[in-house]
Amino acid sequence: MSIRPVVFWPHLLVGVTTGTVIAFMSVTGVLLAFEPQITEWLERDRRIVVPPPGASRLPVETLVARAREARPDPPSSRSVRTRRPPWS
């Protein structure tokens, strides 16, 4: 019996298993590293509300008052963007 098959098949099995683990770790690492960019790209249509033509902006106090009418618990935060994002 030759020693080649005895060494080759365990070597191949360990190599394929290790390669699969390394590939999985690489892909998940890239996803974690670029999570903000991926989330922003996936939700790009959900964050922008285009007002109808001729509409004026409401004051923040009016928006908070309307939010309290809809839900009595106070809002936890407010965010106001004064300019359009670069991708629009």
Buried (B, 14 or more C-beta within 10 A) or exposed (E): EEEEEEEEEEEEEEEEEEEEEEEEEEEEEEEEEEEEEEEEEEEEEEEEEEEEEEEEEEEEEEBEEEBEEEEEEEEEEEEEEEEEEEEE
